Amino acid sequence: MWKRLFSSRFIRSMKIRPVPALQDNYMYLLIDEKTHKAAAIDPVEPENIISAAKEEGVEIGTVLTTHHHWDHSGGNEAIAKLIPKVPVYGGDKRIGALTHEVTHNSEFKIGSLSVRCLFTPCHTSGHICYYVVDEENDSSVVFTGDTLFLGGCGRFFEGTADQMHAALIEILGKLPMETKVYCGHEYAASNLKFCSVVEPDNADLNAKIAWVKEKRDEGLPTVPSTLREEFTYNCFMRVNVDSVKAHVGESDPVKVMEKLREEKNSFRPK
């Protein structure tokens, strides 16, 4: 079990609090500091995220679920009992306690913050990423669940390389480059080690590996990254780059995505 340190990240009027869960999961509190309204993202350990909300002086009024896997949605029934009538958003009927089924580009508000749902099927067929914008201050974050990780992407359990390419490059990759990325797991070290096999001479990647080691040695989270950063070191976001294409011996970006994921599935970092 990794060191559980609760860290707050401020983005002007938005506050994002990562709350570690299970062995390497992240739950998140999304707080609108203007209205003191809050949402819980993937609250697999409800008591812990409710406790974090109390520490922040807010009450959870919404649950956002990225996908149906137990380590993300497994706390929904419990939190729905602890917070009666709490709306639970998600894009898959397999999600427990679901009250609001969303689709691509569904929109709603958390206080003054605008939330847009991004349908990114592949890891699961109903996966949703939540893109949140503070319009007044022109800042944004995206909660990517198990679609995009720092330095990696999720396994293709229910989808294809074409779908993951669309999710990473055509959907998430088209968001503003300074958008902060809050992913579902602390996989940064192993992901970046794999990317270093793909691109051993990538200076941005090697610098990020050193940074991640320093953070993890201190017991600190590595989230968030930004989309701009991901395009410099995440090989799954770099399927159009010649050095990544050369590594897998393919020129078509979708085939590059497929070959990378196949290689990553059997990769064991030393």
C-alpha positions as CSV (number, residue, x, y, z in Angstrom):
1,M,0.0,0.0,0.0
2,W,1.5,3.3,-1.1
3,K,1.8,6.3,1.2
4,R,-1.5,8.1,1.5
5,L,-0.9,11.8,1.4
6,F,-3.8,14.0,0.6
7,S,-2.7,16.8,-1.7
8,S,-4.6,19.9,-2.9
9,R,-4.1,21.5,-6.2
10,F,-5.4,25.0,-6.9
11,I,-6.5,26.1,-10.4
12,R,-7.7,29.7,-9.7
13,S,-11.3,29.3,-8.6
14,M,-11.3,25.5,-9.0
15,K,-9.8,23.3,-6.4
16,I,-8.9,19.7,-7.2
17,R,-8.1,17.4,-4.3
18,P,-6.6,14.0,-5.2
19,V,-7.7,11.3,-2.7
20,P,-5.7,8.1,-3.0
21,A,-7.7,4.9,-2.7
22,L,-7.1,1.1,-2.8
23,Q,-3.5,0.3,-3.9
24,D,-2.9,2.9,-6.6
25,N,-6.2,4.5,-7.5
26,Y,-7.1,8.2,-7.4
27,M,-10.5,9.5,-6.4
28,Y,-10.9,13.3,-6.7
29,L,-12.8,16.1,-5.1
30,L,-13.8,18.8,-7.6
31,I,-14.6,21.9,-5.7
32,D,-16.0,25.2,-6.9
33,E,-14.7,27.7,-4.4
34,K,-17.2,30.3,-5.5
35,T,-20.2,28.3,-4.5
36,H,-18.6,25.7,-2.3
37,K,-20.3,23.0,-4.3
38,A,-18.3,19.8,-4.8
39,A,-18.3,16.6,-6.9
40,A,-16.7,13.3,-6.2
41,I,-15.0,11.5,-9.1
42,D,-14.8,7.7,-8.9
43,P,-15.4,7.5,-5.1
44,V,-14.5,3.9,-4.6
45,E,-13.8,4.5,-0.9
46,P,-16.8,6.7,0.0
47,E,-15.9,7.3,3.7
48,N,-12.5,8.6,2.8
49,I,-13.7,11.0,0.2
50,I,-16.5,12.3,2.4
51,S,-13.9,12.8,5.2
52,A,-11.8,14.8,2.7
53,A,-14.8,16.9,1.8
54,K,-15.5,17.7,5.5
55,E,-11.8,18.8,5.8
56,E,-12.4,21.1,2.9
57,G,-15.6,22.5,4.4
58,V,-17.8,21.3,1.5
59,E,-20.5,18.8,0.9
60,I,-20.5,16.4,-2.0
61,G,-23.5,17.1,-4.2
62,T,-22.6,15.1,-7.3
63,V,-20.8,11.8,-8.2
64,L,-19.1,11.5,-11.6
65,T,-18.1,8.0,-12.6
66,T,-15.7,7.4,-15.5
67,H,-16.5,3.7,-16.1
68,H,-18.1,0.6,-14.7
69,H,-15.0,-1.2,-13.4
70,W,-15.2,-2.0,-9.7
71,D,-12.2,0.0,-8.7
72,H,-13.9,3.2,-10.0
73,S,-17.6,2.6,-9.5
74,G,-17.6,0.1,-6.7
75,G,-18.3,2.7,-4.1
76,N,-21.4,4.2,-5.8
77,E,-24.1,2.2,-3.9
78,A,-22.4,3.0,-0.6
79,I,-22.0,6.7,-1.3
80,A,-25.6,6.9,-2.5
81,K,-26.7,5.6,0.9
82,L,-24.4,7.9,2.8
83,I,-25.6,11.0,0.7
84,P,-29.3,10.3,-0.1
85,K,-30.5,11.4,-3.5
86,V,-27.0,12.3,-4.7
87,P,-27.0,12.4,-8.5
88,V,-24.6,9.8,-10.0
89,Y,-23.4,10.5,-13.6
90,G,-21.9,8.0,-16.0
91,G,-22.0,6.7,-19.5
92,D,-22.7,3.0,-18.9
93,K,-25.8,1.2,-17.5
94,R,-23.4,-1.2,-15.7
95,I,-22.4,1.7,-13.3
96,G,-23.9,1.2,-9.8
97,A,-26.5,3.7,-8.5
98,L,-26.5,5.5,-11.9
99,T,-29.1,8.3,-12.0
100,H,-27.9,10.3,-15.0
101,E,-26.7,8.5,-18.1
102,V,-24.7,10.8,-20.2
103,T,-23.5,10.8,-23.8
104,H,-20.8,12.5,-25.8
105,N,-20.9,16.3,-25.2
106,S,-23.5,16.1,-22.5
107,E,-23.1,19.3,-20.3
108,F,-24.0,20.3,-16.8
109,K,-22.7,22.5,-14.0
110,I,-21.0,21.9,-10.7
111,G,-21.6,25.3,-9.1
112,S,-20.2,27.8,-11.5
113,L,-18.0,25.2,-13.3
114,S,-19.0,23.9,-16.7
115,V,-18.7,20.1,-17.2
116,R,-18.7,18.5,-20.6
117,C,-18.7,14.7,-21.0
118,L,-16.4,13.2,-23.5
119,F,-17.2,9.7,-24.8
120,T,-13.9,7.7,-25.0
121,P,-14.8,4.1,-25.5
122,C,-12.0,1.5,-25.6
123,H,-10.9,0.6,-22.1
124,T,-14.6,0.0,-21.6
125,S,-17.4,0.5,-24.1
126,G,-19.0,3.2,-22.0
127,H,-16.0,5.2,-20.7
128,I,-16.5,8.9,-20.1
129,C,-13.9,11.6,-19.4
130,Y,-15.1,14.8,-17.7
131,Y,-13.8,18.1,-19.1
132,V,-14.3,20.9,-16.6
133,V,-13.9,24.6,-17.4
134,D,-13.7,27.6,-15.2
135,E,-15.0,30.0,-17.8
136,E,-14.4,33.2,-15.9
137,N,-10.7,32.4,-15.4
138,D,-10.2,30.5,-18.7
139,S,-8.8,27.4,-17.0
140,S,-9.6,23.7,-17.5
141,V,-9.0,20.2,-16.2
142,V,-10.0,16.8,-17.5
143,F,-10.6,13.6,-15.4
144,T,-9.6,10.8,-17.7
145,G,-10.2,7.7,-15.6
146,D,-8.5,4.8,-17.4
147,T,-8.3,6.3,-20.9
148,L,-5.3,8.6,-20.5
149,F,-2.7,8.1,-17.8
150,L,0.4,10.2,-17.2
151,G,2.7,8.6,-19.8
152,G,0.3,5.9,-20.8
153,C,-3.2,4.8,-21.7
154,G,-5.6,2.1,-20.6
155,R,-5.8,-1.5,-21.9
156,F,-8.2,-2.1,-24.8
157,F,-10.5,-4.4,-22.8
158,E,-13.7,-3.6,-24.7
159,G,-12.5,-1.7,-27.7
160,T,-10.0,-1.3,-30.5
161,A,-6.8,0.7,-31.3
162,D,-8.9,2.8,-33.6
163,Q,-11.1,3.8,-30.7
164,M,-8.1,4.6,-28.5
165,H,-6.5,6.6,-31.2
166,A,-9.7,8.6,-31.6
167,A,-10.0,9.1,-27.8
168,L,-6.4,10.3,-27.3
169,I,-5.7,12.2,-30.4
170,E,-9.0,13.4,-31.8
171,I,-10.9,14.0,-28.6
172,L,-8.6,14.6,-25.6
173,G,-5.8,15.8,-27.9
174,K,-8.0,18.6,-29.3
175,L,-8.7,20.2,-25.9
176,P,-6.6,23.3,-24.9
177,M,-3.0,22.2,-24.4
178,E,-2.8,23.7,-20.9
179,T,-5.7,21.5,-19.7
180,K,-4.6,19.7,-16.6
181,V,-4.9,15.9,-16.7
182,Y,-6.1,14.0,-13.6
183,C,-6.0,10.3,-14.3
184,G,-7.4,7.3,-12.5
185,H,-4.2,5.5,-11.3
186,E,-0.7,6.2,-10.1
187,Y,1.0,4.4,-13.0
188,A,3.5,7.2,-14.0
189,A,6.8,5.4,-13.2
190,S,6.0,2.2,-15.0
191,N,4.4,4.0,-17.9
192,L,7.4,6.3,-18.5
193,K,9.8,3.4,-18.2
194,F,8.0,1.8,-21.1
195,C,8.1,5.0,-23.1
196,S,11.8,5.1,-22.5
197,V,12.1,1.8,-24.3
198,V,10.2,3.3,-27.2
199,E,12.1,6.6,-27.3
200,P,15.3,6.3,-25.2
201,D,16.7,9.6,-26.5
202,N,13.6,11.7,-25.7
203,A,15.0,14.5,-23.4
204,D,11.6,15.5,-22.2
205,L,10.8,12.0,-21.3
206,N,14.0,11.4,-19.4
207,A,13.5,14.7,-17.5
208,K,10.0,13.6,-16.5
209,I,11.2,10.2,-15.3
210,A,13.6,11.9,-13.0
211,W,10.8,14.2,-11.7
212,V,8.4,11.3,-11.1
213,K,11.1,9.4,-9.2
214,E,11.6,12.4,-6.9
215,K,7.9,12.8,-6.3
216,R,7.3,9.1,-5.6
217,D,10.4,8.9,-3.3
218,E,8.7,11.6,-1.3
219,G,5.4,9.8,-1.3
220,L,3.7,12.5,-3.4
221,P,1.3,12.1,-6.3
222,T,2.5,12.7,-9.8
223,V,-0.9,14.2,-11.0
224,P,-1.7,16.4,-12.7
225,S,0.2,16.5,-16.0
226,T,-1.0,18.7,-18.9
227,L,-2.0,17.7,-22.4
228,R,1.0,19.7,-23.7
229,E,3.3,17.6,-21.5
230,E,1.7,14.3,-22.6
231,F,2.4,15.1,-26.2
232,T,6.1,15.5,-25.4
233,Y,6.7,12.2,-23.5
234,N,3.6,9.8,-23.7
235,C,4.3,7.5,-26.6
236,F,0.6,6.7,-27.0
237,M,0.1,10.4,-27.7
238,R,3.0,10.4,-30.1
239,V,1.9,7.8,-32.6
240,N,2.5,10.3,-35.4
241,V,6.1,10.8,-34.4
242,D,8.8,9.2,-36.6
243,S,10.8,7.7,-33.7
244,V,7.7,6.0,-32.3
245,K,6.7,4.7,-35.7
246,A,10.2,3.3,-36.2
247,H,10.1,1.5,-32.9
248,V,7.1,-0.6,-33.9
249,G,7.9,-0.7,-37.6
250,E,4.6,0.7,-38.7
251,S,3.6,4.0,-40.4
252,D,-0.1,4.1,-39.8
253,P,-0.8,5.8,-36.5
254,V,-3.6,3.4,-35.6
255,K,-1.4,0.4,-36.2
256,V,1.3,2.1,-34.2
257,M,-1.2,2.5,-31.3
258,E,-2.1,-1.2,-31.6
259,K,1.5,-2.4,-31.6
260,L,2.4,-0.2,-28.7
261,R,-0.4,-1.5,-26.6
262,E,0.4,-5.1,-27.4
263,E,4.0,-4.5,-26.3
264,K,3.0,-2.6,-23.2
265,N,0.6,-5.5,-22.2
266,S,3.6,-7.8,-21.7
267,F,6.1,-5.1,-20.4
268,R,7.5,-5.7,-17.0
269,P,9.6,-2.8,-15.7
270,K,12.8,-3.7,-14.0
